[in-house]
């Protein structure tokens, strides 16, 4: 399987730290959960396969439910 990259759709398969630090739109914000499907917004260090990724989940109206830095091992690529 290819490595996860910026703009990929990913699913959270486990959380290594709970509670997970996150930000979001105040009216809809909640913590990331196992099973959430979100988008990788940024690779901080693309050449480092162990570097954390900035991941965001938005609702149907474009509000950010959560934005968090997650470890690659917490995620799986969604085909």
mmCIF file of the C-alpha atoms, coordinates in Angstrom:
data_MODEL
# 
_entry.id   MODEL 
# 
loop_
_atom_site.group_PDB 
_atom_site.id 
_atom_site.type_symbol 
_atom_site.label_atom_id 
_atom_site.label_alt_id 
_atom_site.label_comp_id 
_atom_site.label_asym_id 
_atom_site.label_entity_id 
_atom_site.label_seq_id 
_atom_site.pdbx_PDB_ins_code 
_atom_site.Cartn_x 
_atom_site.Cartn_y 
_atom_site.Cartn_z 
_atom_site.occupancy 
_atom_site.B_iso_or_equiv 
_atom_site.pdbx_formal_charge 
_atom_site.auth_seq_id 
_atom_site.auth_comp_id 
_atom_site.auth_asym_id 
_atom_site.auth_atom_id 
_atom_site.pdbx_PDB_model_num 
ATOM 1  C CA . UNK A 1 1  ? 0.000   0.000  0.000  1.00 0.00 ? 1  UNK A CA 1 
ATOM 2  C CA . UNK A 1 2  ? 1.293   3.467  -0.821 1.00 0.00 ? 2  UNK A CA 1 
ATOM 3  C CA . UNK A 1 3  ? 2.140   5.951  1.934  1.00 0.00 ? 3  UNK A CA 1 
ATOM 4  C CA . UNK A 1 4  ? -0.433  8.477  3.116  1.00 0.00 ? 4  UNK A CA 1 
ATOM 5  C CA . UNK A 1 5  ? 0.066   11.869 1.481  1.00 0.00 ? 5  UNK A CA 1 
ATOM 6  C CA . UNK A 1 6  ? -1.367  15.387 1.558  1.00 0.00 ? 6  UNK A CA 1 
ATOM 7  C CA . UNK A 1 7  ? -5.010  15.566 0.362  1.00 0.00 ? 7  UNK A CA 1 
ATOM 8  C CA . UNK A 1 8  ? -5.601  11.842 0.921  1.00 0.00 ? 8  UNK A CA 1 
ATOM 9  C CA . UNK A 1 9  ? -8.794  10.627 2.554  1.00 0.00 ? 9  UNK A CA 1 
ATOM 10 C CA . UNK A 1 10 ? -7.991  8.705  5.738  1.00 0.00 ? 10 UNK A CA 1 
ATOM 11 C CA . UNK A 1 11 ? -9.799  6.855  8.526  1.00 0.00 ? 11 UNK A CA 1 
ATOM 12 C CA . UNK A 1 12 ? -8.737  6.934  12.167 1.00 0.00 ? 12 UNK A CA 1 
ATOM 13 C CA . UNK A 1 13 ? -8.010  3.349  13.211 1.00 0.00 ? 13 UNK A CA 1 
ATOM 14 C CA . UNK A 1 14 ? -6.663  4.103  16.696 1.00 0.00 ? 14 UNK A CA 1 
ATOM 15 C CA . UNK A 1 15 ? -5.797  7.066  18.890 1.00 0.00 ? 15 UNK A CA 1 
ATOM 16 C CA . UNK A 1 16 ? -2.439  6.937  20.648 1.00 0.00 ? 16 UNK A CA 1 
ATOM 17 C CA . UNK A 1 17 ? -3.274  9.866  22.944 1.00 0.00 ? 17 UNK A CA 1 
ATOM 18 C CA . UNK A 1 18 ? -6.671  10.437 24.468 1.00 0.00 ? 18 UNK A CA 1 
ATOM 19 C CA . UNK A 1 19 ? -7.868  13.031 24.818 1.00 0.00 ? 19 UNK A CA 1 
ATOM 20 C CA . UNK A 1 20 ? -6.459  14.088 21.459 1.00 0.00 ? 20 UNK A CA 1 
ATOM 21 C CA . UNK A 1 21 ? -5.613  17.794 21.151 1.00 0.00 ? 21 UNK A CA 1 
ATOM 22 C CA . UNK A 1 22 ? -7.698  19.467 18.444 1.00 0.00 ? 22 UNK A CA 1 
ATOM 23 C CA . UNK A 1 23 ? -9.338  22.694 17.305 1.00 0.00 ? 23 UNK A CA 1 
ATOM 24 C CA . UNK A 1 24 ? -12.631 23.235 15.502 1.00 0.00 ? 24 UNK A CA 1 
ATOM 25 C CA . UNK A 1 25 ? -15.573 25.521 14.848 1.00 0.00 ? 25 UNK A CA 1 
ATOM 26 C CA . UNK A 1 26 ? -17.088 26.192 18.278 1.00 0.00 ? 26 UNK A CA 1 
ATOM 27 C CA . UNK A 1 27 ? -20.668 25.268 17.361 1.00 0.00 ? 27 UNK A CA 1 
ATOM 28 C CA . UNK A 1 28 ? -19.757 21.819 15.967 1.00 0.00 ? 28 UNK A CA 1 
ATOM 29 C CA . UNK A 1 29 ? -16.333 20.945 17.422 1.00 0.00 ? 29 UNK A CA 1 
ATOM 30 C CA . UNK A 1 30 ? -15.673 17.579 19.034 1.00 0.00 ? 30 UNK A CA 1 
ATOM 31 C CA . UNK A 1 31 ? -12.645 15.383 19.581 1.00 0.00 ? 31 UNK A CA 1 
ATOM 32 C CA . UNK A 1 32 ? -11.443 12.981 16.870 1.00 0.00 ? 32 UNK A CA 1 
ATOM 33 C CA . UNK A 1 33 ? -12.829 9.442  17.185 1.00 0.00 ? 33 UNK A CA 1 
ATOM 34 C CA . UNK A 1 34 ? -11.827 6.050  15.861 1.00 0.00 ? 34 UNK A CA 1 
ATOM 35 C CA . UNK A 1 35 ? -13.753 5.530  12.615 1.00 0.00 ? 35 UNK A CA 1 
ATOM 36 C CA . UNK A 1 36 ? -13.802 9.193  11.576 1.00 0.00 ? 36 UNK A CA 1 
ATOM 37 C CA . UNK A 1 37 ? -13.022 9.730  7.884  1.00 0.00 ? 37 UNK A CA 1 
ATOM 38 C CA . UNK A 1 38 ? -11.135 12.964 7.189  1.00 0.00 ? 38 UNK A CA 1 
ATOM 39 C CA . UNK A 1 39 ? -8.647  14.648 4.836  1.00 0.00 ? 39 UNK A CA 1 
ATOM 40 C CA . UNK A 1 40 ? -4.896  15.106 5.259  1.00 0.00 ? 40 UNK A CA 1 
ATOM 41 C CA . UNK A 1 41 ? -4.421  18.876 4.966  1.00 0.00 ? 41 UNK A CA 1 
ATOM 42 C CA . UNK A 1 42 ? -0.665  19.051 5.374  1.00 0.00 ? 42 UNK A CA 1 
ATOM 43 C CA . UNK A 1 43 ? 2.447   16.907 5.611  1.00 0.00 ? 43 UNK A CA 1 
ATOM 44 C CA . UNK A 1 44 ? 4.850   18.743 7.888  1.00 0.00 ? 44 UNK A CA 1 
ATOM 45 C CA . UNK A 1 45 ? 7.886   16.804 6.666  1.00 0.00 ? 45 UNK A CA 1 
ATOM 46 C CA . UNK A 1 46 ? 6.992   14.857 3.487  1.00 0.00 ? 46 UNK A CA 1 
ATOM 47 C CA . UNK A 1 47 ? 10.358  13.085 3.319  1.00 0.00 ? 47 UNK A CA 1 
ATOM 48 C CA . UNK A 1 48 ? 9.960   11.705 6.871  1.00 0.00 ? 48 UNK A CA 1 
ATOM 49 C CA . UNK A 1 49 ? 7.647   8.658  6.859  1.00 0.00 ? 49 UNK A CA 1 
ATOM 50 C CA . UNK A 1 50 ? 7.188   8.950  10.637 1.00 0.00 ? 50 UNK A CA 1 
ATOM 51 C CA . UNK A 1 51 ? 6.224   12.646 10.760 1.00 0.00 ? 51 UNK A CA 1 
ATOM 52 C CA . UNK A 1 52 ? 2.776   13.658 12.014 1.00 0.00 ? 52 UNK A CA 1 
ATOM 53 C CA . UNK A 1 53 ? 0.088   14.823 9.615  1.00 0.00 ? 53 UNK A CA 1 
ATOM 54 C CA . UNK A 1 54 ? -2.387  17.694 9.916  1.00 0.00 ? 54 UNK A CA 1 
ATOM 55 C CA . UNK A 1 55 ? -5.840  16.151 9.417  1.00 0.00 ? 55 UNK A CA 1 
ATOM 56 C CA . UNK A 1 56 ? -9.251  17.853 9.243  1.00 0.00 ? 56 UNK A CA 1 
ATOM 57 C CA . UNK A 1 57 ? -12.844 16.650 9.440  1.00 0.00 ? 57 UNK A CA 1 
ATOM 58 C CA . UNK A 1 58 ? -15.549 19.024 8.218  1.00 0.00 ? 58 UNK A CA 1 
ATOM 59 C CA . UNK A 1 59 ? -19.333 18.794 8.198  1.00 0.00 ? 59 UNK A CA 1 
ATOM 60 C CA . UNK A 1 60 ? -21.595 19.130 5.137  1.00 0.00 ? 60 UNK A CA 1 
ATOM 61 C CA . UNK A 1 61 ? -21.661 22.908 5.510  1.00 0.00 ? 61 UNK A CA 1 
ATOM 62 C CA . UNK A 1 62 ? -17.875 23.258 5.635  1.00 0.00 ? 62 UNK A CA 1 
ATOM 63 C CA . UNK A 1 63 ? -17.506 23.831 9.384  1.00 0.00 ? 63 UNK A CA 1 
ATOM 64 C CA . UNK A 1 64 ? -14.484 22.222 10.996 1.00 0.00 ? 64 UNK A CA 1 
ATOM 65 C CA . UNK A 1 65 ? -15.536 19.455 13.373 1.00 0.00 ? 65 UNK A CA 1 
ATOM 66 C CA . UNK A 1 66 ? -11.911 18.877 14.319 1.00 0.00 ? 66 UNK A CA 1 
ATOM 67 C CA . UNK A 1 67 ? -8.425  19.730 13.086 1.00 0.00 ? 67 UNK A CA 1 
ATOM 68 C CA . UNK A 1 68 ? -5.617  17.726 14.681 1.00 0.00 ? 68 UNK A CA 1 
ATOM 69 C CA . UNK A 1 69 ? -2.063  16.498 14.249 1.00 0.00 ? 69 UNK A CA 1 
ATOM 70 C CA . UNK A 1 70 ? -2.134  12.712 14.025 1.00 0.00 ? 70 UNK A CA 1 
ATOM 71 C CA . UNK A 1 71 ? 0.511   10.028 13.754 1.00 0.00 ? 71 UNK A CA 1 
ATOM 72 C CA . UNK A 1 72 ? 0.541   8.019  10.533 1.00 0.00 ? 72 UNK A CA 1 
ATOM 73 C CA . UNK A 1 73 ? 0.051   4.800  12.529 1.00 0.00 ? 73 UNK A CA 1 
ATOM 74 C CA . UNK A 1 74 ? -3.286  6.182  13.773 1.00 0.00 ? 74 UNK A CA 1 
ATOM 75 C CA . UNK A 1 75 ? -4.579  6.353  10.194 1.00 0.00 ? 75 UNK A CA 1 
ATOM 76 C CA . UNK A 1 76 ? -5.400  4.162  7.235  1.00 0.00 ? 76 UNK A CA 1 
ATOM 77 C CA . UNK A 1 77 ? -5.823  5.250  3.647  1.00 0.00 ? 77 UNK A CA 1 
ATOM 78 C CA . UNK A 1 78 ? -9.405  5.169  2.385  1.00 0.00 ? 78 UNK A CA 1 
ATOM 79 C CA . UNK A 1 79 ? -9.543  3.915  -1.221 1.00 0.00 ? 79 UNK A CA 1 
# 
